Amino acid sequence: MAAGIWTLVLFVALCKESSVRGAKNNYPRLRLSHKELWEMNRTWVFQAAEGSLQHYSMLLDETQERLIIGGKDTLYSLNLDRVSEPHREIHWASSEEQVEDCLMQGREKPECANYIKIIQPFNNTHLLVCGTGAFSPMCAYIRVGHGVQEGVFQLESEHIESGRGRAPFHPNSPTTSTVFRDQLFVGLYTDYWENDAALYRLGSHSYTRTEVGDRQQLNEPKYVGSVVIPDNDDPSDDKVYFFFTEKVSTTEAGNKAVYSRVARVCANDQGGQRMLVNKWSSFLKARLICSVAGPNGIDTHFDELEDIFVLKKKDDKNPGIFGLFSTTSAVFKGYAVCEYNMDEIRAAFNGPFAHREHTDHHWGVYEGKVPYPRPGSCASKINGGQFSSSKGYPDEVLRFVRSHPLMFQPVQPVHKRPLLLDTDGERRLTEIAVDRVEAEDGHYNVLFIGTDDSVVLKLITIFNKESNTIEEVLLEELQVFKIPVPITEIIISNKRQHLYVGSELGVTQVQVHQCGLYGSACADCCLARDPYCAWDGHTCSRYIPAGIYTHKRRFRRQDVRHGNAVQQCNGLPLNEAQVVSEKLVYGVENNSTLLECRARSLQALLTWYIVKGTDKEEIKDNDHVIQTPHGLLFLKTKKSDTGVYLCQSVEHGFVQTIARVILEVLEENTLENLFHRRDYDNSEDQLRSPPCPFPSLPSAHSSRKLWYKEFMQLIGYSNFQRVEQYCERVWCASDRKRKKHKGTPAKWRYSHGGERRGKARAPRHTRD
């Protein structure tokens, strides 16, 4: 009971911190539907056969300029420029014998297929692919040729071999893999019943793995990712890192919790000579912390690692590590993104080892003597060069590393806190990808986060050193699939500036930026705070780093950190200022009237004013008028509401008028005149007064013709049937009717019964 109360207290604290951090930016600046992305030519879709991508893997091969997808019984090769273009595919199904054996073991027919779980480059001409093989794993090689021109995509069926230890049995089984120096490093469950969790190194003539059944090394892990990261310039000291979650026993009545881990092994680890034969002599693991400080020193931990992204930099020894985490609480569901640097990870592995006497004891620091060479180190020159292979390590080193695989010091994130918090519980966050972008005022990490409802969130985070706070700036919300479906993969191509987003429906290719959508004005571009975009003197366009097209440098306006459009766009010529159009709206007494105004940015705050002479007066919500997301709504329009109204947006201190509306309120009895007969001039196609006239309108507006939509707003939708009949009979026909009869002989019958024949002229409509 007490634990539940504390969880609720922490949840409230989390929500409060999240709302404070993102109060102004909890909405994206732009929200684009799948239809809008399609119409803007910003997305292309590959749709696979139904059910073929329920459990799949993806490989971005920029050398061959292909996106390789492994699905159910099929491999696809898509064009990186346009995934919607014709593709190549290979059918690779389980054999009839494999399917029969699978069914006899009690599995369902959909499970007894070949789900391709491993796709890795093997050499310059081939890919290694491995599948579940109807619960009989198998591997093969795909010939892709050398160079784009060859266009080869062929399964070498004569080289199909057992995939045990390289691919899982079950299509749902979590798996991670990477290839380094022609060796496959893989984390998987190696047996039918998923009892044997292992990390494997598989070479052409040797293998190394974790010990079978050793719960100290792996305890029901869920593998998330793996990567090779060098420590220094000595190749024999290179290490492979695995990211996963696992269950851990706590001292509280034998309860089990879930922790996120990073494990490390030496790429050249051959195991021991007498002990740990073909077993890791370098396996160590540490806890990944992603938490928020709570009341009374009790932190809220995000312990479930959902996805990991390794951001490569010029210095390949120090990439950025980004983890997407969720809570394991049954009370609330929250998400966080934490960033880690390699200095912190290496410090944890070079720090003290964890130790406890019994399973019911707390973990403490191992204070005994640590043998030489340090357990977990690689056989390399930088470590003394005394041992050419791990097979020469002393037995005491191997015994120590077997009994002390856990490091005492956890890995803390950058800034000791999450970059991003999401505690609203509206959607599940599933995937993450990160791009490093150079802007005018520095470098920024642009995060792309996938959700369970087909949305990709594009955002940046800005750390303020002075206030020790992190600002989250949500730039875009993109619905990349038409149907809400969980996003299960995001791959980013820096070369093409495209995302490849996967789900069970297929793959969507999306441009990471489309600067013109922010608007052509300098202020719109600066307020967007998009590192990809800058105002170039004419419009919002792709930012070009210094040194490239430097003759354009002086025209660029960009301020990602502050979004200070006042400073950036001050002193621009008048013709660069945003032109505000004036709109005339008619209202009728005692009817509701809406003055429309919507800001381009969802993060802008709108304020309405009424102009009074040379001054303006702000309009506050009351029982007569309210501000809505669509505009200013008069609940019951009065004659005194006639006037000029200004709609202004405020964003990052920049104020601009985005709409000027003239409201003219008509007397209630004017509505009846709309349905009375009017006199018309008999001269050809000329009207003495406008159709659907307003006799009380000032002469300055007597020639204005209303749009059908505005006309309906004016008279109220309760009169719809009556107006429809009148307009069909006289003039204000619907758009469908006008298009049907435009340019064809027609008969116009007037209310007084007269007729006139000739060519029908559709009424000219002009928006005010």
N, C-alpha and C positions, 0 to 999 in steps of 0.2 A: 504494500500500500504506500509506504513511504517512498519507495523507488518511483512509483507512478506519479506521485505528487511532484517529486524533484524533476521528473521528465517534463511535466507540464510547465513547471517554473522555467526550465531551460528553454522550452519551446517558445514561451512568451518572450523571453529575453532575446532569443534568436530572431523572432519576428520583428521585435522592436529595433534591433540592430540593422536588420535587412531593410526595414522601411526608412530608417534614418539615412543609410548609405545610398539608397536608390530612390528617394522620394520624388526627385524630378525626372528620373530616367527609368521608371518602372515600365514605361511604354517605349516601344521602338520608335525611332524617328520616322521610319517608313515601314508599313506593313503591306506586303504584296501577296496576293492570292496566286494560286497555280495558274489561273486563267490570265492574270495580269503578267506574270512572268513569261507565259507562252506568247502573249500578244506583243510583248516587248522584245521578243527574239532573244531572251536571256537564258533560256533553258531548252534542253533537248532530252528526250526520254527514250530509253531502250526498255521495252516491255517483253519479258520472257513468257514462256508458256506457263499457264497456271500451275502452281505447286512446285515448279522447278527450282525456285530460289528460296525455299523455306529454310534451308541450312546451307549456307554457301560460303565461299572464300573469294577474295579479290586480290589481284596483283597489278599494280601500276608499272608498266614497262615502257618508260619514256625512250629507251634506246630503240625499241621496235615500234614505238608510237602506237601501242595497243594497250587496252585494258582487258586483262584476262579474268574471267569469272568462272568459278567452278560451282556447279549446282547439282541437281539431282540427275544422275546419269548423263550429264552434258557439260561440256566445256565451251565457253563462248570467247571469241576474240573480237573486241569492239574497237572502232576507230576513235582515237583520242580526240580528234578535232570535232567529230559529231558522232556521238554514240547511237544516234538514230539512223545512221546510214547503214547500208547492208553489211552484215557481219559474217564471220566464219564461225562454224561450230563443229565440235567433235562429239559423237555419241559414244559414250563409254559406260556401259551398263554392267551389272553383275551377271555372271553366267547363270544358266538355268539350274545347275547343281547348287550354286551358292544360294540362290533364291529358295530352292526346295529345302535345303538344310536350315535356312533362316526361319521358314514357316514351321518346320517340324519342331524347332526349339521354342515355339509359342509366340513368335513375333508377328506383328501385324504387317500386312502387305506393303503399306507405304514405307515402313522401316526397312524392308528388305530390298533396298535399292542401293546404288553406289553414290553416296553423298561425298563430293570432293572437298576435303577439309584442308589439304596442304597444297599450296602452289608456291614454288620457290624457284628462282633462277639457278640452274645447275652449272651451266657454262655459257659461252658466247652463243651457242647454237641451240641449246636445249633447256627445257623447264622440267623440274621434278614435280610430279603431281601424285597425290595419294588420296585414296578414298576409303569409305567404310566397307565397301564390297559386300553388302548384305551381312554385316557382322562377321566378315572375314576380310580384314583390311588388305589392300593391295596398292602397289605403286607402279608408276609407269613414267616414261619420258616423252615429252612433247617436243617435236622438232619445230623450231620457229625460224630457223635460218639465221643468216648473219647480215644485218642491214635491213632497212625498210623495204628496199626494192624487191627482195625475194618474195615476200608475202607468203611464207610457208606456215602452215598450221596443221601438223600431222601427228597422230598418235603412233608410236612405234610399238605395235602390238606384240612383236616378238620378244620384247624386253619387259613384259609385265612380271612383277615379282611380289613376294609377300610384303605387306606393309606393316606387319606387327612390330611395334616399337617406334613406328613412324607416323601412323595414323590411328585414330581411336576406332572403337567398335561401334559406338552409338553415334548417330548423327547429331544428337544434342550435346554431346560431350565437349566441354571446354578444352580448347587446344591452342597452343601458340608455337611458332617456329621461326627460325631464321637460319640462313646459310652463311657460313664463313669459312673461307679457304677450303672449299669443296667438302665441307662437313656440315651435316644437319644437326642443329641444336633444337630440341623440341621438348615441350612440356605437355604431357597427356596422361590419360589412363590407359594402361597397356593390356588390360584383360577384359573379358566379356562382361563381367559383373561390376566392373569399375571399382575394384578393391585396391588395385596396385597403381598408385599415383607415382609418376616418375619424371625426372628431368634427364634427358638422354643427349649424349653426343654420339653421332653415328658417322664413322669414317668408312673408307673403302675396305679396311681390314681390321678395324678395331671399334670398340664402343666403350663408353663410360656412362654410368647412371647412378642415381640415388639408390640407397639400400632398400631392398624389398621389405615393406612393413615397418619401416622406421618412422614412427609418428613424430619424432623430434625433428626430422628433416621436413616432412610434408604430412599434413593432417587434413585430409579431405579438401585439397586445394581447388580453387577455381582460377584457372590460368587466364590472364588478361593480355599480356604482351611480353616481348623479349627483344633484346637489341645488343649488338656488340659495340662496346665503347672502349677505346684504348686509354690506358692510364698515362702513357708517356710515349717516347719515340722508340722504345724497345718492343718489337713485335711479339716477342715471347712472353710479354707481360700483359697482353691484351686479355680482356675479360668479357664474359657474356652475362648480361643482367636479365633476370626473369622477374616479372611483376605478377602477383597473384594475391588472392585472399585465402585464408585458411581458418579452421576452427582451433581455438586454444582453450585449455582448461583453466578455470579460475579457481581461487581458493574459497569462493562463496558456495558452499554446499555442492561442490562438484559441477557447477554450472559451466556452460561453454559459451564463449563469445566468438565473434568474428573479427580478425585483424587483417589489415592489408600489409603485405610484405614486399620487400625487394630482396632477391637472392642473387648471389654472385658466384661464378665458377671461372676458373682459368680456361681459356680456349685450348691450351695445350695439355690439359690435365689428362694423364694416362692411368690414374689410379696408382695403388701401391703394388709392391712386389710380393710381399707375403700377407699383408693385411690390406683390406679395401681393394682387392683385386677387381679391376674393371669398375670400381666405385670411385666417386669423387673424393679426391684428397683435398679439395679446395672449397667445398660447398659451405657457404655462410649465408645467413639471412638477418635482416633487420626490419623493424617495424616502421611503416610509413605513417606519420601523424598528419591528420588534417582535422583540425578542431577549432572551436570557438570558445573563448573564455566565458565562463558563466558565473553566477553569483556564488559567493563563499568559496571561490577557487575551484569549483566543480566545472570541468570543461564538458562541452558537448562534442562528441567525436563522430566524424563521418567515417565509418570503418569499412563500408562495403565499396571496394574499388570496382567501378563500372567500366571504365576505359582508361587507357594510357596513351599519351602521344609524346613522341620524342622529336623535339624540334632541332634539326641539325643546323649548325652554325659554321662559320668559316673555320673556327677551331673545333675540329671533330672530337677533341678530348673533353669538351665542356658543352654538350648540348643542353637545351632546356627540357626538363621533364614535367609534363602536365598531366595531372591525374583528375579524373572525374569521379567523385565519391557520392555515396548516399548513406543515409542513416540506417541502422538496423533496428530502430525502435518500432514497437508495435503501436505506439501512441500517435506519432506523426511521421511524415515522410519529408525529408529535406535533402537538398543536394548542395554540393560545394565543389569548387575547382581549386586545387592547390598546385603551386609550382615549386619544383625542387631544383637546386643546382648540384652539380657533381661534387663540389667541395664538401657539402653537407653529407652526401651519400658516402664519399670516401672516408670522411671523418668518422662516420658510424662504424665502418668496417675496420678502420685502423684503431678504434677505441677499445675499451675493455669488453671482455666476454661476459655473457650472462651465466649465472650459475644458481642452482638450488639443490638442496640435499635430497628432498623428496617432492613428489608431485603435489602434495598438499601444502608446501611451503611457498613463500613469496620468492620471486626472482631477486637476486642481488648481484653485486659485482664479484667476478672471480678474482680472488686476491692471492692465489697461489702463483707458482712459477710458470711462466709461459715458455714452452720449449722453442728451440731454434731448429730450422727456420720458422718464422712466425706462422702458425696454422692459418691456412687460407691463402697464403702467398703463392706466387707462381714460380716455377723453375725458370729463372731468367737471369740475365747478366746484371740487371739493375738491382736484383736481390742478392748479389754477391757472386753469382755464377758458379757456386760450389756444386750445384746439382744440375745436371743436364736434362733430367726428367723427374717427374714426381715419383717414379718407381724407386728412386734412390733415397727418398725421404726416410728418416728414422721412424721406427715404430711408435715412439712416444708422441711424435707429431701427429701421426695418423690416429692414434688412440684419442688424443686431445680433440682433434677436429671432429671425430665421430661423436664424442660425448658433449661437445660445446659448439653446436652449429649456430646458436643464437647470440647476437650482439646485444649488450646491455643498453647502449645508447640508441634511441630511436632517431629517425631522420625527420627533422623539422622542416616545414615549408619556408619559402622565401617570405620575409616580413613576419614570420611566425603566425600566420593566419591565412585563411582562404582568400584567393583573388575574387571569388564570386560566391555569393550565397543565394539560394533559392529555397524558400520555405513556404511558398504559398500553396503547394500541393496540387496545383491545377493540372500539371502535366508531369510526365516522367522524363528525365533527361537520360539519354542512352549513349551518345557518342560524342567525341571531341576531336577536332583538328585545329592546328594553330599555324598561322603564317606570320613571318617576321617582316615588317614593312618599314621602309625608311620614309620619314616625313620631314617637313621643313624644320620642325623643332625637336627632332630626335627619332629614335626607333621605337616601334610599338608592336606588341603581340596582338594580332587580330584572332580572336577565338571564334570558331564555328562549332556550335553545339546542336546536336540532333535531339529530337524529342520523340515521344511515342505517338504523335498525331501529325506526322509528315512535315514538321516545321524545322527549319534550320535557323538558329539565332546567331546573328553576327554582332560581335561586341568587342570592346576594348576595355581594359582596366588601367587606371592611372593612379599611381602612388604619389601622395603628397607628403614629402619628407617633413615639412614644417609642422603639419597637423597630425602626422602619423596615421593618415586615413587612406582608404582606397576607394576611388570613385569608379563605379561601373557605368559605362556608356553603351547602351543598347542601340546599335546603328540600324539594323534591319531585322525584320522577321519575315522569312521566306517560306511559303508553303510549297514545297518542291514536288509533292505528289497530290494528285486530284483527290484521292481517297485518304482519309486519316489512317495511317499505318505506322508502326514503329520503325524508326530509322536504325539500321543495324550496322552501317558502315559509312564512314566519311573519309575519303582520300583526297588530298589536295595536290594539284600540279602547280608548282611555282613557275614552271616554264610557260604554261598556258594561262595561268591565273584563273583556273577553273576548279570547281569541286566536283567530285564524282560520289554521289550519294546513293547508297544501296538500301533496299528494303525487299520484302518478299514479293513485291509487285514488279521490281525491275531496278534499273539504274537511271538516275537523273543527273545530267551534266548541267552545272550552273556557273555562270560567270560570278567571280567573287566581288566584282564591283560594276556599277553602272552609274557613273558620276552624274550624268545628265539628269537623272531622276530627282536630284536635290533641287534643281532649278537653275536658271541661267544667271541670276543675280549674284554678285559677290557675297552678299550677306547670307543667302541661302547656302552657298557652298561652305563658307566658314563655320556657320552654325552647325553644319552636318557633323563636323569633327571626325570625318572619315580619313584615315591616313592615306588611303589610296587616291584621294581626290583633292584638287586645289583649283582655285579660280585663276584662269590663265589670261584674263583681260577681256574675254568675250563670253565665256561660259564656264561651267564646272566640268573639269576634265581630269583625266588620269595625271597624277602627280609625276613629274619627271625629276629624278634626283639630280643634284648638282653635278656638273661636268658633262651632262647629256643635254644637247640643245640649249646651251647656256645663254643664247641670245634671248630666250624666253624667260629667263630667271627673274628679271626685274618685274615682270607682270604677275608673278604668282602670288596668291594670297591664300594662306592656310594657317590655322591655329588649332591644332588638335588638342593640346593640353587645356586651353581655356575657352576655346570657341568664342573669342572676343571679336565679333563682327564690327563693333563700333570702332575699334582701333584699326583693324585690318582694312576695312572698306571706307574709312574716312577720307574725304577729299576726292572721291571719284567723280568723273564728269556726270552731268545730269542725265545724259542719255543712257548711263549704266544703271540709273536708279530704277527701282521696280515701279512700273506704271500701274496705278490702281484704277480699274474701270468703275464707272458709276452705273448703278442699276436702279431702275424704277420699279417699285412694287406697289400694287394696289391692294387695299384691304377694305372690308365692309364692316360697318359698325356692328358690334355685338357678335361678330364672327371671330374665330381664331386666325391669326396671321403669323407666318414664319418668315423672318428675314434670314436668309441662308448665309452662312459663313463657316468655312472649314479650313483650318490651317494645313499647309503642306506637311508640317511636322506634327506628329502626335505628342511630342514633348513640349510644344509651345502652349502657353496659357493665353486664352482669349479674353479680352475685355471689350465691352460695348459702351459707346458714348453717344449722346445726342448733342448735335451742334446747336448752340444757342448764340447767335451773332458771331462774334469773334472767339467765343469761348466754347468749351465742351464740358458736359456733365456726365460722369460715370453712371451707368445704369446698374442698380442693384436688384437682385431677385426679390420679388414680393408676390402678393396674391394676384397681381395683374400681369406681370411679365417675368419670365424665367429664362435663364441661359441654358441651352441644351447643347449636346455635341454637334448638332446640325445647324445651330444658329440661335437667334433671339426669338422666342415664342411669346406672342401676345395672346393670352388666354381669352380675352374678350376685348376686341379692339374698340378704342374710343376715337371720336373725331379729333380730340386733342392730341392723339398720338402722331398725327401728321408731322413730318419733319425729316431732317437729314440725320442718318445714323452712321457711325464709324465703327468698324470692327478692327481691333488692333491685337496683334500677337506680341507676346513678350517671351524671349528665349535668351538665356544667358545675358540679361540686361539690355538686349537689343530690341527696341520697340519699332514696329512698322505697321502701317495701316494696310490691311489686305482686302478690305471691302468698304465701299461707300454706297449706302443704300438710301434712296429717297422713298419714303413711305407716304402714299396718298390714301387717305381714308375716305371712302364714299358713304353717303347717307344710305340707310337701309332700304329706303324706297327706290333707290336707283336700280337695285337688282331687278325689280319688276319691269323696268324699261328695256332690259335685255331681251325680253321675250315678246316685245311689241313690234308691229310692222314698221319698217322704215321706208322712206322714199328714196328712190335711186334715180340718178341721172341716166337718161336713155342713150347718151353718147357711148360709143363702143368701149366696153370693159372699164368704164370709169365709174367710180362711186362718189356721190356727193359728200358722204361722210364715211368713216371707217366702218367695216363690218363689226358686229357686236359692239356698238358704240356706247360711250359714256357721255351723255349730254352735259353732265356737270363738270367734266374735266376742263382744265384751263386750255386755252387755245394753243399754248405752246406744246401741249402733248396730244392735241387732237388727231395728229396724223400717226400716232403710235399704234401699232397692231400687236396684240398680246399673243404670246405662245399659248397653245392649248393647255399646257401644263399650268401656266400661270393663271390662265382664265379659270381653270378648275379650282385652283387654290383660292382665288378671289371669291367665287360664288359658293364655295363649300361643296363637299362631295355628297351631301345629303340630297342635292338637286341634280345628281348625276344623270338620272334617266331623262328628266325633263330637258336638260341641256343637250344631251346626246340627240334626242329627237329634233330639237330646234336646229342644232348645227348640221345634222344630216339634211334637213329640209332647206336650210338657207345657205350657210357659208362655212361655218367653223367645223367642217368635216374632219374626221380622224385622219391621222397620217396614212393609214392603210387605204382609206377611200380616196384620198387625194392622189396617192401614187398610182392607184388603179386607173383613175380617169385622166391623169395629167396628159395633155397633148392629144386627146381624142375628143371627137364631137360629143357634146353633152347637153342635156336639157336642164336649165335652172328654173325652178318654179318658185315664185315669190309668194309671200304670205297673203298678198291681196288677190292672188289668183292669176296674175299675168304670166305670160310665157315669153321666152326669147331664146332663139336657137343660135348656135355658133360654136366657136372653139372655146372650150372651157379654159379659164386661167386660174391656176392655183393661187391662193392668197400668198403674198410675200410675208415671211416672218422675219423679224429682226429682234435679236436679244438686246435688252436694254443694258 
